[in-house]
Amino acid sequence: MTNPTTHKVADRIAAVLLAFGACCCAQAPARAANPHDACSLLSQSQVSAAMGLAVDPGRRPVESDPLSCNWREQGRPEGRARNVVLYVIDAGKFDSEKVRVSKTGGAQQSGIGDEAYYFRPGRLPLTLTVKKGDVYFRIMARSNADHPSDEQDKAVDKALALDILRNL
């Protein structure tokens, strides 16, 4: 014969576990990052934290192109604003840039995705290109428009790349 007190305790434990499960699920992100939509790979707060300043929400430079996104410093004119630009690229682009990097002395990076490297495309800021599985992206931070610093940009690029990898 079963004890009624045991049933009451078991029912209460089950209710607590159900409530706990509902709380945990309610805190999960509403949606996972889409690796084909650059603006979904980082949040405004992640970019602000890495840059150390307030940025506008991510916005596509070309509205119809989901493969690029730009987060710009709030309250500064466009040409003077610090910013981060993210591009989703494909395997072919990754591989062709890697060949250019090896010829120009670009720096391979360990600890970021499956493979990563820095390079400077022409006169643009230093760029970090990352491969993780079948997702490829390029991130370019301009963290100080008045006094550009490769080391400062590298730190921002790396922090944001690691955020992207966690968001995937």
N, C-alpha and C positions, 0 to 999 in steps of 0.2 A: 504494500500500500504506500502511496506517495504522501509526503508531508505537505500540507497547504502552505506552510511558511516557506518551504523551498521553492514552490512555484511562484510565490509573490516576489522573492528575491531574484529569481531567474527572470521574471517579467520586467522588473525594474532595471536589471543589468542590460537586458535587450533594448529597453527604451533609451537608456543612456547611450549605448553603442549606436543606435540608429540616429539619435540626435547628433552625436559626435561626427558620424559619417556625413550627415547632411551639412554640418558646418564646414567640414573639410572640403566637400565638393563645391560648396558655394564660394569658397575662396579661390578655387582653381581659375586660371585665366579663361575668359570667355571664348577665345579662339587661339589656336596655335599660329605661329608666324608662318606666312606663306613664302616659301623660298623664291617665288616668281614675282613677288611684290616687294620692292626695296623698302617702301615706307612701313611695311609690317614687320620688318626685321629688327627695328630699334624703336624704343619709345622716346618721346620728347624728354622725359625725365632722365633716361639713360644718357642721352646726348648731353643734356645740361650738366649732369654729374661729371661726365668725363671731361667736358670743356671747362667746367668751373664757372659757368655763367648761364644765364637764362637764354634759351633759344626758342624760336618759333616752332610750331608743329612741323613735322616733316611734310614736304610738298614736292610733287613731281615737277622738275623743270619743264618737261613736255607732258602735259596733262594725259595724253593718250599713251604714254610710255611708262608702264609700271616697273620697268627695270632700273630706274634711277630715282633717287630721292635726295633732297637737300634740306638740312636743318640750319637755319641762319640765326645769328645773334640778334636778340630783340633790341629794338630801339636804335640801330645804326643803319646808315645808308648802305645799300646793297654792295657797292664796291669796297667799302671799308669794314663791312661786317665780317667777323670770324664765322666760319661755317664748317660743316661736315657734309661731304657728298658721298653717297653710297651707290654703287652700280652692281647689279646682278649680271654676271657674265656667263659664258658657256665654256665647255672644256677646251674647245679650239682656241678661243681667245686666251684662256689661261696658259695653254701650252705655248702659243706663239709669243706671248709676253715673257714667258720663262726663258725662251731661247734668247730674246733680246737682253734679258737681265743677265744671263750667263756671259754674254759678250761685252756688256758694259760694266761688269763688276758689281751688280746689284747684290744685296745681302739676303741670303736664305735665313729664315727664322724658324726656330724650333719651338714646340710647345703651343703652337697656334694651329688648330685643325690638323688635317693630314699633311698639309704642305702649305707653306706661306713664304712670301718674299717681298722685300721692299724694292721699289725702283722709282725713278723720277722721269715721268713722261714729258720730255721737252722742258719747257719753262714752268711747268705746273709744280705744285707742292709734292713732296715725297708721298708715295702711294703704297699701301699695303694690300697685296692680293692674296686671297686665301682659298684653299680647296678643303672641303669637308664632305666626304662621300661624293655624291653627285651634285653638290651645291658649290658654286664658285661665286666669289664676290670681290670687289675692289673698294677700298675705303680710303678717303683722302680728307684729312683734317687740316684746316688752316686755323691753328689755335691762337695765333697772334699776328694779325694783319699788319701791325706797325713794325714789329721786329720779328720776322719769321725765324723759327727755331726748329730744325729737323728733329732734335731730341724731344722737344715738347710735342711736336706733331706725332712722332713715333709712339710716345706714351699714350696719347689719345687714340690713335689708330688701333693700337694693341688692346686697350681697354674695351673699345667698342667692338672689335672683332670677337673678343671673348664673350661679350654680351650677346652678340648675334649667335654665336655657337650655342650658348645656353638657351636662347630663344627658339632654336630650331627643333 
